[in-house]
């Protein structure tokens, strides 16, 4: 093409651009722009993109919901005698992910104590702290609510704001909440690597009352809409996010997953809570985490994720008196409520070995990862007067005997955490 013709086309383009209001800072057109009302700040709209995770492959980590909550109550985490942020410690010792839980319904304030570890502002701050430490987020979205009493708790109940809806409307409400919540997180530049809708859903999900028996078929129909919301969010904001179906107890894994599959629930990971002992049996999988991972992959095309587990590093009680604080411990490996027969085997080294062996077997079977529960716990052994849950089980923590931080040694990190380095 001749040079004069190229120059003419370029000049004509510039004229059109100026006429249409482009190419300058002055703006275009005759209509004045409408100023933004400073009293109603605009919500930032995220640019659709493909978020980059810090980790790939096998997930290793623990819950961190309690950590900053406990720090704010005045407790201190240490590493080799030095005060150290627990997020820094867990990353340094091999974690790739942390798990957080976000409740739709806040815990009630109990005896003047705000138990806010699962509320929006707290979870957003915790997720940003995880991101600052290059830890990916595994997020549990919990739309149902729990009722606590002095003697126990009723879980997975229908929140008051959703009472009276039929199943179709309830499913729509669930879809809307899941999508809106994940979108709000995207506006905060928070993109989970994996999302669970509901917590241990085979124990009940959005039940009308505590007396209702768990109905996994109804649960699966509701979860279908919940996971469709995750897929819609993924298409716009986070296309690599994985969807977790969370089941309590390996013995119930296939029952729960079969119902979900029949209803068309699109899950990528089968998240299982497994606490050795009590009634949490892997007998259906020859007591082998490896076989469990292999069979789940073959049966559902999904990967096994141990989403909750624990191993005690110290005994929960001595002669019937609870160690750490006056709050009864929830789990003592491998027996719930009693550890007299096994207390001699509770050491940080044993915790490291047990968790490391579990993770190695899950990984060998093609599983997705292992995440511990409550391992950020600290007891109220200095009279801070806090509660983890809003029930009068005693002030303090129900899980400190399974922690990575040794309350018998100044809350210093112990070697149990290093199972993540070993795998």
Legacy VTK file of the C-alpha trace (Angstrom):
# vtk DataFile Version 3.0
C-alpha trace
ASCII
DATASET POLYDATA
POINTS 423 float
0.000 0.000 0.000
1.301 3.442 -0.880
2.590 5.577 1.994
0.242 8.485 1.258
-2.770 6.181 1.445
-1.616 4.793 4.812
-1.175 8.319 6.154
-4.639 9.330 4.916
-6.327 6.356 6.610
-4.448 7.081 9.852
-5.515 10.745 9.797
-9.147 9.827 9.102
-9.099 7.444 12.081
-7.849 10.183 14.371
-10.656 12.499 13.246
-13.275 9.822 13.948
-11.719 9.043 17.334
-11.845 12.662 18.442
-15.407 13.047 17.178
-16.484 10.051 19.258
-14.941 11.409 22.405
-11.919 9.143 22.582
-8.220 9.727 22.763
-8.184 12.496 25.350
-8.828 13.344 28.993
-11.512 15.934 28.285
-14.301 13.405 27.701
-16.825 13.585 24.891
-20.420 14.481 24.214
-22.452 17.368 25.549
-23.985 15.659 28.603
-22.231 16.396 31.905
-21.094 13.392 33.918
-23.008 12.499 37.075
-20.853 12.877 40.185
-20.565 9.923 42.563
-22.381 10.367 45.868
-19.609 10.166 48.494
-22.082 8.822 51.038
-22.560 5.674 48.955
-19.112 4.429 47.987
-18.967 2.221 44.957
-18.329 -1.481 45.444
-15.302 -2.493 43.381
-16.135 -4.864 40.570
-13.496 -7.536 40.028
-12.145 -8.049 36.552
-12.876 -11.560 35.312
-9.609 -13.435 35.304
-8.008 -16.723 36.180
-6.642 -16.413 39.729
-3.286 -17.994 40.375
-3.020 -20.250 43.412
0.138 -20.490 45.473
0.070 -24.278 45.449
-0.772 -27.149 43.153
-1.182 -30.837 43.764
-1.550 -32.435 47.192
-3.073 -30.135 49.813
-1.563 -30.060 53.318
-2.854 -27.821 56.077
-5.159 -27.216 58.995
-8.044 -25.059 60.069
-7.057 -21.582 61.196
-10.458 -20.211 62.178
-9.551 -19.890 65.847
-6.042 -18.432 65.524
-6.579 -14.680 65.229
-9.676 -14.961 67.405
-7.518 -16.367 70.199
-4.804 -13.779 69.640
-7.423 -11.071 70.020
-8.458 -12.689 73.307
-4.902 -12.167 74.533
-3.313 -15.551 73.869
0.149 -15.886 72.339
1.621 -18.317 69.821
5.355 -18.974 70.018
8.004 -20.783 68.041
11.225 -21.658 69.877
10.353 -19.102 72.523
9.733 -16.275 70.051
6.251 -14.829 69.556
5.358 -15.839 65.992
2.255 -15.371 63.903
0.663 -18.837 63.561
0.064 -18.306 59.835
3.798 -17.751 59.411
4.549 -20.890 61.412
2.173 -23.168 59.543
3.519 -21.982 56.186
7.109 -22.394 57.348
6.432 -25.983 58.406
4.991 -27.221 55.153
1.350 -26.130 54.874
0.007 -25.225 51.454
-3.602 -24.460 52.451
-5.670 -23.330 55.399
-9.321 -24.045 55.961
-11.775 -21.400 57.158
-15.509 -21.594 57.848
-17.945 -18.813 56.988
-21.352 -18.932 58.672
-24.458 -17.298 57.252
-25.880 -16.963 60.777
-23.582 -15.588 63.464
-23.062 -17.388 66.741
-24.965 -15.689 69.549
-22.980 -13.585 71.978
-22.521 -15.829 74.987
-22.124 -14.434 78.496
-20.897 -11.202 77.015
-18.337 -12.867 74.722
-18.645 -12.278 70.974
-17.795 -15.572 69.266
-17.092 -14.191 65.821
-14.519 -16.536 64.301
-16.921 -17.626 61.528
-18.367 -14.190 60.694
-17.791 -12.221 57.503
-15.344 -9.569 58.722
-13.241 -12.077 60.611
-13.125 -14.594 57.752
-12.178 -11.928 55.210
-9.347 -10.735 57.453
-8.175 -14.318 58.032
-8.307 -15.111 54.311
-6.187 -12.058 53.564
-3.692 -13.121 56.225
-3.499 -16.567 54.613
-2.919 -14.930 51.238
-0.181 -12.705 52.666
1.557 -15.890 53.812
1.109 -17.527 50.392
-1.374 -20.078 51.679
-4.347 -21.087 49.570
-7.853 -21.083 51.018
-10.166 -24.063 51.449
-13.513 -22.541 52.381
-16.558 -24.069 54.042
-19.738 -22.098 53.456
-22.225 -22.926 56.204
-25.771 -21.677 55.526
-27.422 -23.698 58.286
-27.301 -22.798 61.949
-26.626 -24.553 65.244
-28.338 -24.363 68.616
-26.168 -24.780 71.704
-27.181 -25.741 75.197
-25.336 -26.359 78.439
-25.176 -30.067 77.638
-24.648 -30.215 73.881
-25.643 -28.864 70.509
-28.073 -29.417 67.648
-26.443 -28.830 64.273
-27.380 -28.104 60.664
-30.723 -26.417 61.345
-32.738 -24.227 59.006
-32.060 -20.554 59.805
-35.026 -18.493 60.930
-34.914 -16.257 57.835
-35.532 -19.283 55.598
-38.302 -20.953 57.591
-41.576 -21.575 55.776
-40.128 -21.918 52.286
-40.846 -24.964 50.161
-37.885 -26.969 48.892
-37.733 -25.218 45.514
-37.654 -21.761 47.046
-35.199 -22.880 49.700
-32.873 -24.199 46.984
-33.052 -20.825 45.236
-32.235 -19.012 48.486
-29.241 -21.312 48.936
-28.063 -20.664 45.372
-28.354 -16.910 45.813
-26.462 -16.878 49.125
-23.616 -19.079 47.883
-23.154 -17.064 44.698
-23.411 -13.687 46.403
-20.961 -14.714 49.121
-18.341 -15.956 46.687
-18.804 -12.851 44.545
-18.307 -10.605 47.579
-15.097 -12.471 48.335
-13.946 -11.932 44.749
-14.522 -8.216 45.283
-12.041 -8.530 48.153
-9.575 -10.306 45.832
-10.120 -13.589 47.695
-10.375 -16.693 45.526
-10.658 -20.067 47.292
-8.884 -23.051 45.837
-11.761 -25.279 46.964
-15.256 -24.657 48.366
-17.548 -26.875 50.437
-21.238 -26.023 50.630
-22.315 -27.203 54.065
-20.402 -28.958 56.820
-20.707 -32.741 57.249
-23.933 -32.664 55.278
-24.835 -36.322 55.837
-25.555 -35.472 59.486
-28.277 -33.117 58.332
-28.519 -30.037 56.155
-31.002 -27.200 56.627
-33.257 -29.394 58.783
-36.508 -27.773 59.901
-36.008 -28.980 63.478
-33.497 -30.848 65.606
-35.854 -33.820 65.814
-35.828 -34.345 62.039
-33.793 -37.305 60.866
-31.103 -36.571 58.281
-32.492 -36.925 54.753
-29.568 -37.305 52.363
-31.794 -37.354 49.292
-33.303 -33.975 50.195
-29.854 -32.716 51.138
-28.501 -33.777 47.749
-31.284 -31.978 45.887
-30.523 -28.777 47.786
-26.769 -29.171 47.349
-27.222 -29.494 43.602
-28.360 -25.887 43.525
-25.655 -24.831 45.953
-22.920 -26.333 43.798
-24.487 -24.893 40.664
-23.961 -21.513 42.291
-20.283 -22.376 42.778
-20.087 -23.303 39.098
-21.707 -20.029 38.042
-19.237 -18.119 40.219
-16.373 -20.175 38.783
-17.356 -19.361 35.213
-17.070 -15.638 35.935
-14.334 -15.358 38.556
-12.417 -18.498 39.453
-12.598 -21.268 36.838
-10.207 -23.648 38.618
-12.010 -23.742 41.980
-12.930 -27.244 43.143
-16.219 -28.243 44.761
-16.140 -30.317 47.965
-18.909 -32.644 49.128
-18.238 -32.898 52.874
-19.224 -36.150 54.598
-18.645 -37.154 58.219
-17.186 -40.623 58.790
-15.705 -42.897 56.102
-18.432 -45.437 56.901
-20.954 -42.968 55.434
-18.841 -41.830 52.502
-20.423 -43.937 49.783
-23.938 -43.494 51.166
-23.631 -39.723 51.047
-21.776 -39.600 47.747
-24.182 -42.058 46.057
-27.148 -39.845 46.948
-25.303 -36.769 45.713
-24.335 -38.440 42.461
-27.908 -39.632 41.871
-29.181 -36.077 42.326
-26.587 -34.699 39.914
-24.487 -32.837 42.479
-21.329 -31.777 40.594
-18.573 -32.376 43.165
-14.859 -32.676 42.413
-13.616 -33.668 45.871
-15.179 -35.970 48.433
-14.212 -34.343 51.710
-14.339 -36.749 54.646
-14.078 -36.134 58.368
-12.112 -39.022 59.861
-11.266 -39.230 63.538
-9.824 -42.690 64.255
-11.758 -44.516 66.932
-15.322 -44.032 68.105
-17.517 -45.016 65.149
-15.372 -43.482 62.397
-14.488 -46.712 60.631
-12.657 -47.337 57.370
-13.714 -50.993 57.448
-15.532 -50.578 54.146
-12.160 -49.736 52.602
-10.133 -52.469 54.332
-9.030 -49.885 56.891
-6.795 -48.367 54.236
-6.772 -44.635 53.367
-5.029 -45.577 50.120
-7.809 -47.974 49.112
-10.413 -45.428 50.117
-8.842 -42.831 47.824
-8.605 -45.334 44.977
-12.189 -46.550 45.311
-13.636 -43.051 45.548
-11.784 -42.068 42.386
-13.061 -45.144 40.556
-16.630 -44.809 41.789
-17.218 -41.051 41.453
-14.371 -39.630 39.424
-13.666 -37.466 42.489
-10.583 -37.217 44.683
-10.553 -37.990 48.390
-9.787 -35.039 50.646
-9.470 -35.719 54.362
-11.086 -32.427 55.311
-10.994 -33.020 59.074
-8.799 -35.225 61.229
-6.667 -35.041 64.360
-4.131 -36.885 66.462
-3.472 -36.013 70.099
-0.037 -34.801 71.168
-0.901 -34.926 74.872
-3.598 -36.448 77.037
-6.848 -34.585 77.461
-7.185 -35.237 81.169
-5.375 -36.564 84.217
-7.369 -38.421 86.874
-10.568 -36.966 85.494
-9.321 -33.359 85.558
-9.108 -31.697 82.160
-5.697 -30.447 81.148
-5.265 -26.946 79.782
-8.539 -25.463 81.012
-11.900 -26.432 82.477
-13.483 -26.974 79.063
-13.964 -30.659 78.260
-11.916 -31.854 75.304
-13.853 -33.093 72.302
-11.506 -35.775 71.014
-8.731 -37.904 72.417
-7.044 -40.169 69.892
-8.271 -42.801 69.264
-11.187 -42.772 71.694
-13.685 -39.975 72.130
-14.072 -38.843 75.710
-11.427 -41.093 77.269
-7.710 -41.477 76.765
-6.598 -43.437 79.818
-5.486 -46.438 77.759
-3.411 -44.458 75.290
-2.026 -41.461 77.153
1.506 -42.890 77.173
1.500 -42.752 73.381
0.509 -39.078 73.169
3.617 -37.183 72.098
4.352 -34.592 69.413
6.422 -37.225 67.625
3.503 -39.684 67.601
1.188 -36.984 66.284
3.649 -36.273 63.482
3.960 -39.959 62.626
0.217 -40.683 62.601
-0.727 -37.681 60.486
2.218 -38.239 58.170
1.301 -41.864 57.591
-2.307 -40.921 56.860
-1.277 -38.256 54.366
1.250 -40.528 52.649
-1.388 -43.209 52.116
-4.023 -40.769 50.854
-1.491 -39.310 48.428
-0.383 -42.745 47.233
-3.999 -43.595 46.464
-4.415 -40.473 44.326
-6.185 -38.404 46.975
-6.228 -34.616 47.037
-4.923 -33.856 50.512
-5.201 -33.875 54.297
-6.396 -30.971 56.452
-6.483 -31.181 60.233
-9.180 -29.738 62.473
-8.645 -27.591 65.555
-4.864 -27.795 65.463
-4.616 -24.039 66.026
-6.379 -24.389 69.393
-5.026 -23.002 72.667
-6.575 -23.460 76.122
-7.725 -20.793 78.530
-5.027 -21.578 81.063
-4.417 -17.925 81.890
-7.967 -16.866 82.724
-8.849 -15.000 79.543
-12.463 -16.143 79.808
-13.183 -16.889 76.171
-15.474 -19.432 74.522
-14.946 -21.162 71.182
-18.597 -22.217 71.032
-21.577 -20.553 72.721
-22.330 -23.227 75.287
-21.480 -23.600 78.933
-19.021 -26.471 78.560
-16.387 -24.432 80.338
-14.340 -21.450 79.249
-11.596 -22.247 76.792
-11.009 -24.760 74.049
-12.327 -28.250 73.337
-9.350 -29.229 71.175
-6.042 -28.051 72.634
-4.793 -31.614 73.237
-4.667 -31.997 69.442
-2.973 -28.659 68.755
0.354 -28.002 67.049
1.180 -25.557 69.849
2.143 -27.043 73.214
0.229 -25.363 76.019
2.383 -27.258 78.531
5.430 -25.455 77.121
4.455 -21.811 76.762
2.347 -22.354 73.632
5.482 -23.152 71.656
5.146 -24.939 68.333
6.056 -28.627 68.560
7.177 -31.145 65.963
3.731 -32.601 65.324
3.196 -29.951 62.647
6.104 -31.269 60.623
4.109 -34.126 59.123
3.473 -31.598 56.351
7.201 -31.342 55.676
7.489 -35.125 55.618
4.887 -35.679 52.868
LINES 1 424
423 0 1 2 3 4 5 6 7 8 9 10 11 12 13 14 15 16 17 18 19 20 21 22 23 24 25 26 27 28 29 30 31 32 33 34 35 36 37 38 39 40 41 42 43 44 45 46 47 48 49 50 51 52 53 54 55 56 57 58 59 60 61 62 63 64 65 66 67 68 69 70 71 72 73 74 75 76 77 78 79 80 81 82 83 84 85 86 87 88 89 90 91 92 93 94 95 96 97 98 99 100 101 102 103 104 105 106 107 108 109 110 111 112 113 114 115 116 117 118 119 120 121 122 123 124 125 126 127 128 129 130 131 132 133 134 135 136 137 138 139 140 141 142 143 144 145 146 147 148 149 150 151 152 153 154 155 156 157 158 159 160 161 162 163 164 165 166 167 168 169 170 171 172 173 174 175 176 177 178 179 180 181 182 183 184 185 186 187 188 189 190 191 192 193 194 195 196 197 198 199 200 201 202 203 204 205 206 207 208 209 210 211 212 213 214 215 216 217 218 219 220 221 222 223 224 225 226 227 228 229 230 231 232 233 234 235 236 237 238 239 240 241 242 243 244 245 246 247 248 249 250 251 252 253 254 255 256 257 258 259 260 261 262 263 264 265 266 267 268 269 270 271 272 273 274 275 276 277 278 279 280 281 282 283 284 285 286 287 288 289 290 291 292 293 294 295 296 297 298 299 300 301 302 303 304 305 306 307 308 309 310 311 312 313 314 315 316 317 318 319 320 321 322 323 324 325 326 327 328 329 330 331 332 333 334 335 336 337 338 339 340 341 342 343 344 345 346 347 348 349 350 351 352 353 354 355 356 357 358 359 360 361 362 363 364 365 366 367 368 369 370 371 372 373 374 375 376 377 378 379 380 381 382 383 384 385 386 387 388 389 390 391 392 393 394 395 396 397 398 399 400 401 402 403 404 405 406 407 408 409 410 411 412 413 414 415 416 417 418 419 420 421 422
